[in-house]
Amino acid sequence: MPLRFPHCTRRLSRPFRLVRRVACIARSLACLVVLVHASGAWAAAPVLGYTVVAKFPHSTESYTEGFFYRDGMFYEGTGLKGRSQLLVTQPETGKVLQKLDLAPEYFGEGIVDWGPNLYEWTWQSHVGFIYDRFSLRKLREFTYTGEGWGMTRTATQIVTSDGSSTLRFRDPETFKEVRSIVVKDGKQPIEQLNELEYIKGEIYANVWHSDRIARIAPQDGQVVAWIDLTGLLPDDQKINAESVLNGIAYDAQYDRLFVTGKQWPFIFEIKIVARSQAKQTRVSQPVGGSRRQ
């Protein structure tokens, strides 16, 4: 059935009728776009909120680039040339149990555990390191092309980000790329993907200079949901403009999700909730609190 615009048929001179008709058609098409968007055809991924379950101490010297939880400890890779470190800390106290300083020419980036080993790569040096996870003794080095940003793993592959909208899946033995996905929310590519964590079959990704975490389907790169962490750390507790949200860790045994940021004073354990619920129930427990039921 053709579209009709009865409100466009007032008797005017021919040039005015033409202009009026074009304007009316444009308005009608705009209405159709709104209706299509409202129907969900172009809808963005849903946005979720959070509540704070507990918070743990975190050094404001740590420019967090890589972060994961394993065997009751936080593992953290920090950046900045001349200050990059690999740290193992006790959650409740923030005490550093193990520390390794990178050579001053390296800007440390993402880290991930793989069996008894730990992988770390660097921002622009194209050099990565494999350590014994228990002693932090370096076993060997590897090389790659492009920039190094975030890193996580599935059961069979290492997943990396490089600051673009692309995530690459790599063979742990060779670090060679096996496949890649472009991360999109609907049709919109999501750029500047940073620190990563693999949780319950999804890839969680920080977006540089954003207060949101993307939950990504590893099969096709679609964002299935966003977690909005706005207000988690007040601006007056941040060192500078680069003290951004960056760092996701997961305790699979107790289903606990941790987040932090570059030079933040705290690591937060959070629970994902509907945004309306988050506004009503957001709470903060004392430093060192935990939930291990």
N, C-alpha and C positions, 0 to 999 in steps of 0.2 A: 504494500500500500504506500503510495507516494506521500511525502511530507507536505502538509498544507500550512500556510501561514496566514490565516484570515485577518490577523491584526495588521497585515502589511498591505492591504488593498484599498486604503483611502485614496480618493481621487486627487492626485497632484500632477504637476507637469511631468513629462516623461523623464527628464534628468533626475528630478527629485524622487520620482517613483523608483527609479533604478537604485539610487543611493539608499533610499529607505528599505527597499527589498533586500539589498546586500547586507545592510546592518541587521535586519531582522533575522536573516538566515544565519548570520554569524552568531547572534545571541542564542538562537535555537540550537545550533551545533554545540555551543558552549554548555548549554543545559544537558545535551546528550552526553558530553564528556563527563560532567558531574555525575550523571546517573550511572554511567559505566563504572566510574571510579567507586561510587558508593556500593555498587553491586559486588565489589571485591575483585573484579577482573585485573585491576592494577594495584590492588591493596599491598601495602608494605607489611613486613613481618611484624607480629605483635610485640609490644614493649612490656617487659616485666619489671617489677621493682625488687626491693630487698629489705630484709631486716638484719640487724647486726646481732649475732649470737654471742660472740666474744671477740676480744682483741688482745693481741700479743705484741711485745716490744719488737721494734725494728730499728736498725741503726740509720740515722739520717746521713751517714757517710756512704751508704750503699745506694749506688745509682743502678737500680734493678733493671736487668736486661733478660735474665733467665731465672726461672723459679719453679721448683716442684717439691712435693712432700714424699718422703720414703722412709719407712721403718722408724716412724716417730720423730723424724728430724726434717727441718727445712734445708733444702739445697738451693743456693742462690749464686748466680753469675752476675757480676757487676761490670759496668762499663767505665768509660773515660780513659784516655791514654795516660799511662803512668799511675793509674789508680785502680785498674781492673783486677778483680779478685774472684776466686772461687771459694765460697763459704759453706760450711755446714754448721747450723745453729740449733740450739735447743729451743723449742717453741715457747715454753712457759717463761723462760728467763731471758731469752735473746743471747745467751752465752755462746760464743764462738767455740765450737768443738774442734774444728779443723779449718785451716786456711791455706790457700795457695795464691801467691801473687803472680800475675802474668807479667811477662817481659814488657817494659815500658812502651814499646812500639805497638802493642796490641790494644785494641778497644774491644773488650769482651762483650759477647752477645749471648744468644740463647744456649741453654743446656738441656740435656735429657739423659735419663738413665736407660741403659740397654744391658740387661743381664747384670753381670758383675762390673760392668764398665759405665763410664760417664762420658758423654760427648759434649764438647763445647766448640763453638765457632766464633769468628771475629767479624767485625763490621765490614771493613774494606780491605783487609790484608789478604783475603782469599786463603787463609790458613786456619785449620781447625785442629783440635786435640782430642785424643782418646785417653782417658785416665782409668786407673783402677779405682772403682768407686769407694772402696774401703780405706785406702791409704792416700788417695789423690796423686799417686805416682803416675807420671806421664808414660804411656805405653808407646804411642806413636802419633804422627801427625797425618793430616790429609789435606787435600786442596779442592777447590771448587771455583766456579765462576759466579760473578754477581756479588751482591751484598749479603751479609749475614744479619738476620734480625731474630725472629723467634724460632723455637724448636719444640716439638713434642713427638709422641710416637703412638702408633696403633700397636696391635699385637705382632705385626709383621714388618712394618715400615716406619721410618722416621719422616716426620712432616715438618717442613720449614716454610718460613715467610721471609720476604726480602723487601718489605716496605711498599710493595705494589698490591694489587688485588689478587695475585696468584699465590696459591699454596702448592708446594711441590712435595711429592711422595718419593722417598729415596730408599735405596737398598742399604741396609745398615753395614753390610760388609764392604761395600765400595763407595758409598755415599753418592752414587750415581742416581740421577733422576729416572724414576720408573714411569711416573705420570704426573699430571698437574690438573688443577681445577682453578677456574676463575670464580671468585666469591662475589655473589650478587644478592641484593635485596630486590626481589622482583627482577627488573631488567637493569637496575642500577649497579654498576661495579662498585665494590667497597675497597677503596685504596688505603694504603698505609697500615696494613695488618701487621701487628707486632707480636708480643709474647703470646704463646699458645699453650693450651692444655687439652688433652683428649679425655672426655668425660662421658661415659655411658653411650658410646657410639657417636658422639658429636664432637666437633672441634670448637673449643671456646677460644676466641681471639680478642685481644685488646686492639683497639684502633688508636694509633698515636694521636695524642692531644684530644682525645675524646673521653667522656665519662661513661661510655657504653661498651659492653662486651657483646660481641656477635656470637651466636650459637649457630654453627655451620654444619650442614649435611656433607659428609666427606664424599658421598657418591657423586654429587653434581655441583657442589659449591653454593647451593642456595642457603641464605640466612633463614633459619626457621623461627628465630626469636632474638630479641635484643634484651639485655639486662641493663637497665638504667641505674647507674651508681652515683648519680648527681647528689652532692652533699655528703658523701661518705667521709671525706676529710675536708674540714673547713679550709678556705683559702688562707686564713691567717696562720695555719699550721704547715704551710708548704714553704720550702726553701726559696723557690723562685718559679718562674713561668715554665721551666722544664721539669718541675716536680709533678709529673703527670701519672695518672693511673697506668700501671704496667706491672703485671705479675699475677699469675693465676696458678693455684696449686690445688690438688684434690687428694683427699684421704679416702681411698676406696673402701677400706675396712669399716670405717665409721660414717661413710657418706658425708664428709665434711668438705666444704668449699672455702678456700682461702684466697684473698686478694690483697694486693698492696700496690705501692707506687714508688717511683724514683725518689729516694731520699725521704720517704714518708717515715714518721715516727712509730707507725703501727702496721701490723698485719691484721686484717680483719677476717674473722670467720663469719660468713653470711649465709642466709637462707633466701632462696629465690621465692618471691610471692607476687601476687597481683599488685599492680601499682597502687590501687585504691587501698589495699590492705597495708602496704608499706607505709603510706602516709599516716595511718592510724596507729601502727604498732611498732614502728622503728624504735629500737632500744639499744643500749650499750651496756655491756657487762664489764666488770673490772678486768684489768690487764691480767692475762694468765688464766682466765676462765676457760673451761673446755666442756665439751659434751661428748661423753664416751659411752652412752647407753647402747 
